């Protein structure tokens, strides 16, 4: 029998889940009271999650729990306590962003499927393969991928048994402007982190632009793929995902019902057609069904996302990002049809009562989710002979018929009583009925292929209570080598200014050179006292206009030719490519790979394998105390090996958005350079407060980087920085983005003085230079919510 695509619906609460299942969802994804990427959804209580798992399994459905946020070191014990009951209740899968959460669930609960969230920014088959090798059974790729890129993941990521890794892809609902997981906009500007489920949606706000005035250049149209179901199925997508855990029950049920109709129609047509082949079936939704979808909280304009285009102005709700609202008649109809509470399973009951023998109760279904009859029998207390009034058949039936709060609807009941007068306490009869219901539930769950909680709890587990706390003793101090400076540059003029500065012997350390510099110039300035590393692209993809895998091959070849020290890896796609190439140089992980806790660091070291890992960069959303917690736990977790250095950004604009859509194309016109080797160019937009956000457009990869309006600058925090550096192997990182060569020199000179100089006058002068610039301390003193 052909494996059919799964229809996966969102549920912000229990009522929504029931409506989605009633409307035809095969599975539901939901969040508990923490650690999910929709902190403002109603979300389920812990008891409701467990109840939902049981209910879903009784009806042949699945539950996936969203734990797709980043986990701070001090939250590890709380996460373990939070997740354990759901795993033991038989949770089908966990949707995960954080490498640490991935590792903990993998090791403690091997029966829970590991689903890689779109928040992990998987942009191709290599990144998917890396996570597959680590234990993932499913990936949710970046929403920016084309259908051909998704097909490539399906065809090239296979397990030893030949099965492909499962692909879950969005088919309907709101679209983020930024690659999910790569957005720091809300965090840096509004202090509400999208990586913590608290996005303030700055992409839906107006911005002033040079060509269009005030408009909504970051607001993507909602996605609606109902007419593209055949193509999506035939590309190898395993699960169709509807966006919207914060939306109403009517939305989830109504949208699910429409997609259920056309998915079923596709399979019906394909099974009827003896000459069926891919591409032979086309489906178009009726006007009535389009009315339903458009009346359920879609924005004023809809599109087809990125499946069939890399980007376009037509994808943006430039004039109005508002919702259409809803139609009361459609909502009422959806509610009446689907928001009808829990479905009951019809059962028949038979009871045998003989004096001095245990009471026996048999219960069987009229048919389960697969249409099969399932039965169970239980025994209860010994039946007593009546000393006074004998119980009547009606007395027995009255107690055994109380199925109100169960999963079942009683359709028939037979009672076989001893001819002698009998007596059983009502309490014993009620317990007999409850035992029978529980036994039948378990038999139904097993018959549908799920584990029951008792079996799951007895499975082999490493136990999350072990090592529940991060190490508390002092971490080993670093080797005594003074913390050095790492400078990241994006263009040749910044590189030359940095090289000139280093050549004067004023600093030592690393230079992270953007890869296009070496591809364009084919040379690097000679400097003593520092090492070169080539920075790989922020986002890497294989597209029809550009071969990202070939680009990395060229970069690694160039790295060998120029004898650079290593590469700065910025994505899982790149990490797998570098690993597969057997690269012999050093590898440094950038901050976008999100090492927030020691478990994540440990899994990254496993993923790196035989590569020569020479450090990672601390994430930009942790405060100084959280960074210290992470470093302390990471060092103590592996005390026998020399700790890899950790980079900490002390100066630089934060890349708040990495986008496949292009502001230049939206607001002006395409440069015509797409896919060609060329330098970055810059433009900008202005927010409602008058802050100008620089935007670098990268025509080579056809994407944009939206920078914060001001750089992070920690020159006022040098005392705390030096205290951290005394304990841990830190590298002070300075990132140049849109700075001119003269600014590069001034900033480097000032930071060398404030970080290293014993001359108080020199430090004061440097302080004046840096104080004259607009800046922010980022999250160094304030935690990302």
N, C-alpha and C positions, 0 to 999 in steps of 0.2 A: 504493500500500500504506500502511495506517495506521501512523503512527509509534508504536511501543510504548514504554511506560514502561521506564526503565532500572532494574534492580535492582542497587544499589550496596552492597557488603559491606565490612566493616572487615578489615584484616589487620595484625597486630602483627609477623608474621614470614613468611618465605617459605612455610613449611608451611601456615600459615593461608590464605595467598593461594591456594595450589593447591586446598585443600579448598573454599574459597568458589567458585572457578571450576568445580570438579567438581560442586558442588551447584547450579549454575545462575546464578551472579552474572554480570551483563553487564560489570561494572566493579568495581574494588577501589580503596579509598583507603588509603594507607599512608604511613608516615613514614620519613625517613632518619635519619642520626645527628646530628640537630640541627634547630632551627627549627620544630618541630612541637608541637602542643598536647597531646601525650601523651608527655612525656619519660620516663615510667617504663614504657612499653611496651617489648617487646624491640627493636622497630624493625629496619629493614633496613640492612645495610652498603651503602656506595655501589655496590659490585659487584653486590649482590643487587638493588638498585633497577634498574640497567641490565639485568640478566638478566630481571627481572620484566617490564619494558617489552617486551622482545623476545618473551618467552614469551606474554604477553597478546596481542600483535599477531598472532602466528602462529595464534592460536585465535579471532581476531575479538573480542577483549576490550579493555578500556581500563584504564589506570593513572592515577590522580590522586594527586599528591604533596601531603601536608599541610605547608604552610609557614605555618601559621596562628598564629604568635606575633608579638609586637612586637619590633622590631629596634632595638637601641641603635646609636648613631652609630659607635662603634668596632668594631661587628660587620659593617659593610657589606662590607669586603673578604672576610671569611670567608664571608659568605653568597654572594657572587658566585662564589667558588671552589667552594663546595658545590653550587650549583645548576646551573652550566654543563654538567657531563657529562650530567645527566638531560635537559636541554633538547635537547642534541645527539643523545641516544639516542632521541628521538622521544616524549618525555613528552606525554601527551594533555592534561593540565590541572593547574593548581596551585590549591590551596585556600588562600585568603589572608585574613589579618586586617589586616596592616600596609599603609598607603597607600604607604610607601616601597618595600616589596617588590613591590607591585602595579605601581608605576611602572617599577621596574628590569626586571622580567620583560616588561612591555608593550613597552618600548623595545628591549630586547636580543633577545627571542625572540618575535616576533609570531605564530609558529605555535603557541605554547603557550596553550591556553585559560585565561582568567582567571576563576576561580570565587570568588565572594565568600563567605567563611566565615560561619557563624552567629555567630562571634566579632565580626563587624563590626556586629552588632545592627541589621540591616535590619528595620524594623517596618512597612513599607508600600510602596506603589507609587512614591512620590516618592524615597525612598532608593534603591530598586532602579533607578529611572530615572537617578538621578545617577551610579551606578556603571556602568550600561549605557552612558551617554554617555562615560564615561572609558575604556571598552574591555572591560567585563566581559561574558562570554557567558552566565554562570550566576550565580544568587544562591542562597544557603542562608538563607532568612529566619529571624528569631527563632523559636524553638520555641513561643513564646507566641501566635503568630498563629492566628486562627480560620481555618476553611476558606474562609469568605467573603472574608477579607482576602487569602488566598493567591490565590483566584480573581481578585480585583481586580488583583493584580500581573500575573497571566497575561494578563488582558484589556487592561490599560492600558500595559504596557511592551513596545512593539513596535519592531523595527528598520525601516529604510526599505523592506526587502523584504516587510514585513508579518508576519514571524515574531516570535513572542514571545520575550522573554528566557527562558532555561531556568530552571526552579525545581527545586531539590533540597530535599527535606524529609524529616525523620526520621519513621520509621514504627515503630521498635522499639528498646527499650533504655532505659537510665538517663536521667533527666531532671535537669537543673540547676534549682535553686530560683530562682536569679537569672537575669536576661537575660544570655545568654552574651556575654562581652566587657565586661560592666559590673560584674563581680564583683571586688572588691578584698579580700574577707574573708580568704582564705588568705594573701594577700600582707601585709596589715597586721598580722594576728594571728600567723601562723605563719611569715612571711618566705618562703613558697613561693608564687609568683605563678601564678594561673590563666592570666594573659596570657603566661606563659612556659612553659606546659605542665606545671606542677609543683603543681597544686592539691592541697591536703591534705584536701579535702572536709569543711570545717567544717559544711556543711549536713547531714551524716549523724550529727552528734553530738547528745547530749541537751542540753536547755536547761530551766531552771526558769521556770515561768509562773505568773501569779496564779491562773488559773482551773483549770488542768489539772495543776499540780505539775510534776514532771520528765517530759518527753516529747520527741518528735522533730518539732517543728513546722516544720522547714525541709526535711524529707526527702520529696520527691515520689515517688509510685508510679512504677514503671517503665511505659513505654508499650508497648502491644501493639495494633496496628491491623489485624490479619489479617482481621477481619470487616468492615473499612471500605474495602477495596481499591477497589471500584467508585466510591465517592464521591470518594476521593482522586484517582483517575485522571481522573474527569470534572471535577474542579476545575481541572485544567491542570497538575498536578505532573508533571514530566518525569523525575525520578529519585527512587526510593524508597531512603532511606538507613537502613541498620541501624547503630545505635551499638555501639561495643565494641572498639576497637583493643587494649585491654589484656586482653581475654578470650581463652579458649583456642580452638584450632583447631576443636574440636567445636562450640563455640557459633556461630562464624561459618558453618560448613558446615550445621549443623542448622537454624538459623534461616533461612538462605538457601533451603534446600530447601523449607521449608514455604511461604514467601512466593512462591517460584518456581511452586509448584503452583497457588496460587490466582490469581496474576497470569495464568498461562497459561489457567486455567479461565475467567477473565473474558473474555479475547479470543476464546476458543473459542466461548463462548456468544453473544457479540456478533456474531461473524461468521456464525454459523448462523442467527441470528434476522433474518428479512427486515424485521421491523417494529421493529428495535432502536432505542431512543432512550434518552437519559440518564435514569437513575433506574429503568430497567426491570429491572436485574440486581441481585440481592442475593446475597451469599455468606456462608456460615457455616462456620467451620472445624470439622472433625470432632473428636470427643473424643480420638482417637488423635493428631491433629496438635497439639491443645492440650496434650496430655501431653508431647509433644516439646518444645514451647516452654517450658512451665513447668518442665521438667527441665533447662533450659540456662541456669542462672544468672540467672533473674529474681528480683526481690524477692518478699517474701511476699505482696504485693498488687500488682495491675497495674491500669492505667487507660488512657484514650484521650488523655491529654495535654490540650492546650488547643484541639484542633480544634473541639470542639462546646460549649465553655464558657469563660468568661473566668477564673474561678477557683472553688474550692469546697473545703470541708473534706474532701470525699470523695477529693480528689486526693493527700492526705497520708498517709504511713505513720506516723501519730502515735505508735503504740505500739511499732513494731518496724521498723527500716529494713533488717533483715538479708536476705540472699539465701535463697531456698529451698534452695540447694545444687544438687546434680545427681543424676541417676539413672544408676548405673553401666551398666545395660543399654542405656539410651538413648545414652549416650556411646559404648559399644562398637559399637552399631549404626551410629551416625553415622560413627565412625572407619572401620569396615569398608567402608561404602558410598562415602565421599567422601575420606577422608584417605589417598589411595592414590598420592600422588606425581604426577609430571608425566604428562600425556596425550601419547601418541605419535601422529604422523600417518603413516598407512600410505603407503608409496611403492614404486614399481617402478623398477628400475635396468637400464639397457642400456649395454654398453661395446663400443667398436669399437677394435681394436688392429691397425694395419697398419705394417709395417716402413718406416722413414724418413718416417713421417707422425706428426703430433701425436696422442697418445691422446685419444679422445673419450668422454665420459661423459654420458649423458642420464638425468635423474631426473624422475619425475612422481608427483603425488599421486593417490591413489584418489578423493580428494574433500577440499576444504578446509572451513572453517567455513561457507561458503555453498553447499557441495555442488558446487562447480565443480572441474574438473580443472585443475591448474597444473603447468607443466613448466619445466625449465631444462636447458641444455646447457653444458658447459665443455670446454675443451681443455687438455691437459697437456704433459708433455715428449714429445719425439720417441721413438717406439718403436724399439728397437735390434734388430738381428738377433743371435740367440744365437751366441756363439762356442764355448761349451761346452754345458752342459745347458740345454735349452729349458724355459721355464716352461710348466706345465700349466694347463689351465682351472681346475683345483681351486686351484692357487696363486693365480691372479688372484681367484677368488671369495673365497678366505679373506681377502685384504686388503680387498677392496671391501665385504665384509659386516660390517665392524666399525662398527656404528652405535650402540654402547652409550651414548655420552655426547651423542648428537645429539637433535634434536627428532623423529626419524623412526623408524619401525619398517619394516624391509625385508620385503616380502612376496614379491617375485620378482626374479630377477637373470638377465639373459642376457648372454653374452660372445661377441662375434664376433671371432675371432682370425685372424690371417694364417696361411696354411698353412705358411709358413716358420716356423722356430723363432724365437721372440721372447724378448727380455729387457727388463724394466723393474725398476729398484730398488723395493723395498717402500716406501721413503720417497716415491718419486714417485707410486706408486699411492695411498698414504694421503693425500697432498696433493691428488690428483685427487678423491678421495672427499670430502675436507673442502671443497674449492672448490665441488663440486656441491651439497653441503648448504647452504652459505652462499648460493649463487646461488638455490636453491629457496626458502630462507627469505625472501629479499628479494622474490622474485616473489610468494610467498603474501601477504606484508605489503602489497605494492603492490596486489594484486588485491582486498584487503579495504578499500582506501581509505586506508591509513596511509602516512605518509612513512617511508622507510627512513633509517637514521642518516646514510648518505653524502649523501643529498639534503638532509637537514635541516642538516647541517654546512655545506653550501655555500649555504644560504639567506642572504639579506641580513640582516646583524645589526650592531647598533651595537657589540657586543663588550663584555663585562663587564670585560675587563682595562683598558679605558680609564677614566681617572679613578677608579682602584680605591681610592685613598686620599682621605680627607677633607683639605681644605686645611690646610696646616701653618703658614702665615705668620699673623701677628697679624691678628685681625679688626679692622675699623674701630671706633673707640670711638663711643659714642653722642654725640648732639648737645650734651650738656652740661646738659640739663634734668634737674632732680633727680627721682629716682624717686618716684612718687606712691603713694597708697594706694587700693586698690579694695575696697569693702566690699559683701559679698553678704548680703542679708536675705531672710527667708522670710515674715515677717508684718508687720502694720502697726505693732505696738509696737516691734519692732526697727528698722523704718524711721524712726519718729519719734525714737527715741533716737539713731540715727545722724545724722539731720538736725539735731537739736539740737546735737550735738557739732560737726558741720561748720560750723554757723552761727556758732559762736564763733570761727571762723577758726583752729582748731587743726590743721587738716589740709586737704589738697587732693587731688582725684583723682576717682574714680568711685564710683557706687553702683549695684550690680546688684540690681534690684528684681524679686522673684518676680512672674510675670505675673498671678497671681490678685489681687495687691494692687491693681493698676491696674484690673483688671476689676471688682473689688468696690467700690473706693473712688472710682474715676473722678477721682482727683486725686493730686498729689505735693506734698510740702512745698517751698516755695521756698527755695533755698539758693544762695549765690554761692560760686564757687571749686570747684565740682565738677559733674560731668556725670552724668545719669541714663542707665542702660541697662536695658532690660527683659529679664529672664532667661526664656527659653522653657522649657517643661517638660523634665524629664530624659528622659522617654520620650513619644513622640507616636504615637498610632494613630488610625485611623478605625474605630470599632466601632459595633455596632448601638445602643449606648446613648450614644455620644458621638462627635461629629464633630470630630476633632483638626485637620483642615485648616481648618474654619470657625473654630476657636479661634485659629489663627495669623493668619488674616485679620483677626479682631477685634483681636488684639494689635497687629498692624502699623498698623491704623487708629487704635488708641488711642495708639500711639507718635507718630503724626503729630499727633494732637489735642493731646497733652500736650507736644509739641515736645521729646521726649527725644532724646538723642544717637544712640542705636543700640540694637542687640539683642545678647544673649549667646546664641549658637546652641549647642545641646547634642547634636544628632544629625544624621545625613545626611538624614533625612526633613525636618527643619526647614530645613536648608541649601537643599535644592531648593525648598521652598515659598517661602522668602524670596527666592531667586533668581528664581523664576517670577513673583513679585509685582512684580519690578522695584523692590524697596525702595531708597530713596535715602539712608537713614541709614547709620550705621557698623555694621559687623558684627565681632564678636569671637567667636572659637572657644573653647569651653570645654575643660577638661582631658579630658573623656570622649571627645573626638574623637581622642585619642592621636597626638600629633605627637612621635614618639620620635627621629626622624632627619631630616636636611635634605631627603632625597628625599620623605619624607612631607609635609613643609611645602611643598615645591615642587608636589606634586600637589594639595594642598588649595588652593593659590593658583590652580591651573588650574581646579579645581572651583568656586571662588568666582566666577571670571569677572569680570564688570563690577561686582560688588558692591564697596563701599568697605571693604575689609578693614583693620581697625585693631587687629590683634594676635591673639594666641592665649594660652592658659594652659598652662603647663608641666605635663606629666603628673605624677601623684602617686607614681609608682613609680621615678622616676629619682633617683639621688643627686646631690649638688651637682656632682661632676666630670662626670657624664654629661649633666647639664643644660648645663654649660659647653661640652662637646664639641658638643652639638646647636646651641647658639646660635652658637658660633664658625663651624661649618660652614654654618649657615643664612645668616649674615651674609656670609660669604665667597662663597657661591654666587650671591649677588645684590648685589655691592658697590656698584652704581651707584644702587640705590634706597634710600630711607630705611628702615631696618629697623623692622618693626612691633614694638610693645612686647610683651613676654612677661610674663604674670602668673605669680607664684610664690606659692603658698599659704604664708603665715607663721603663720596661725592658722586653725583650723577642724576640725570633725569630718569625717572622710572618709566619704562614702557607700559603705559596703562592699558593699551589695546593693541593686539596683533590681529589684523583684519584681512580677509580675502577680498572684501569689497574695497573700492578705491575712491577716496574723496575727490581726487583730481578728476576722475572719470565722471563721478556723480555731479560735481559742481561746475566742471568746465568741459573737458573732453580728454579722451585717452591720449597719452603721449605718442603712441604708436611704437613704443620700444619694448613691448611685452616679450619676455623671454630672451632678451638680448643682454649681453654682459655690459653693464653700465653702472655709473655711480648712483647713489641715492640723490634724490632731489627733495626739496622741502616746500611745504605750504603750511597752512594753519587755519584753525577755527577759533572763535571766541565764545566763551560761555556767558551765562546770564549775569555773572558778577564782573564781567569785563576781563577775565583772565584769558590770555591767548594760549591755546594748546598747539605747540608745534606738531606737524605731521610730516614724517618722512615717507615718501612713496618709493617703493622698491619695484621698479619696472621689471627687473630681472626675474623676480619671483611673482610679480603681479600681486603685491600686497602692500599694506600700509602699517606704519608704526605710529600710534598717537602717543606723544610724550606728555608728561605732567607739565604744567605751566611753569613750574620752577623746579630746580634740582634739589635733591636731598643734599644737605651739607652738614656734616657732623663736627665741624671745627670747635663748636662749643662743648662737645662731649668727649674731648680728648682724655680727660682724667679717667672716665669710665672705660673708654676704648683701651687705654693702656693697661688698666687693671685686668680686663679680659685677656689682653695679649700676654700679660705676665703668666697667666694660667694655661692658655691654649695657644696652639700654633695658628695664629691669625695672619692673614694677608690683608692689608688695607687696600681696598679696591676703589679706583677712580675711573668713572665712566664718562667719556666724552661722546656727545651725540651731535649737537648742532653748533658746538663752540668753534670760534675762529682760532687760528694758530696763536694769536697774541693772548687770547683768553686761556688757551691750553697752557702756555708757558707761565702765566701769572698764577693760575690755580695750582699747578704742580709746585711752583716755588713756595707758595703760601702753605700748602699742605705738608711739604717736607719740613718747613720751619715749625709748624704747630705740632707735628708728630714727633720730630726728632731733635729739634734745636734746644740747647740748654741756655741759649741767649734769650733772656726775657724781652729785650727790646725788639729782637728779630721776630719773636712770636707775636708781640703786640702789633708790629707792622703787618704781619701776615693776617692777623685777626681783623685789622682794618680793611684789608683788601677783600677778604671773604665776607665781612659784614656789609660791605657796600653792595653786595649782590642780593637779589631776592632769593630766598631759599626756604626749605622746610626741613625739619628733622625727621620727616617720614614717620615710621612706626617705632623708632628707636626708644621713645619714652611712652608710647601709647600702644596698647595691644590692639590687634585686629579683632573686631567683634565677630 
